């Protein structure tokens, strides 16, 4: 980035463990979704609050993200880690959000869904037979074990 090496690692490590937001967005197609919001505490648990939705942060991430309580962060999730609730056998309500499907991009074996939460846009990469309609409100499930958080001021990875 701007002539400065950001991270050196093999592709799967770059993909799974990006050192910052630039690396996270650089590797993967479509790129990682980035959503601004804040870390909040509710019922003794930590949540990411986007404004129109809240998702529960897994307990394993709590010690690392807790210093950011009541602070803005950037939530990162890859398109392949966003699922249509209709195709998920176990979908915890605290990891489910609503979004409107604005564009459907069939790619053969997969479909890219361009979605809007009312505050943020995101892309989900779903199976080729998953075909919602344009302007359909959908229930989406996030795989919270695969999310990332980035410091909004430095863009460095928090977790």
HELIX and SHEET records of a PDB file:
HELIX    1   1 UNK A   11  UNK A   16  1                                   6    
HELIX    2   2 UNK A   21  UNK A   26  1                                   6    
HELIX    3   3 UNK A   59  UNK A   65  1                                   7    
HELIX    4   4 UNK A   66  UNK A   68  5                                   3    
HELIX    5   5 UNK A   79  UNK A   81  5                                   3    
HELIX    6   6 UNK A   85  UNK A   87  5                                   3    
HELIX    7   7 UNK A   93  UNK A   95  5                                   3    
HELIX    8   8 UNK A  144  UNK A  146  5                                   3    
SHEET    1   A 5 UNK A  54  UNK A  56  0                                        
SHEET    2   A 5 UNK A  45  UNK A  49 -1                                        
SHEET    3   A 5 UNK A  33  UNK A  42 -1                                        
SHEET    4   A 5 UNK A  72  UNK A  77 -1                                        
SHEET    5   A 5 UNK A 148  UNK A 151 -1                                        
SHEET    1   B 5 UNK A  82  UNK A  84  0                                        
SHEET    2   B 5 UNK A 137  UNK A 142 -1                                        
SHEET    3   B 5 UNK A  96  UNK A 106 -1                                        
SHEET    4   B 5 UNK A 110  UNK A 116 -1                                        
SHEET    5   B 5 UNK A 121  UNK A 127 -1                                        
END                                                                             
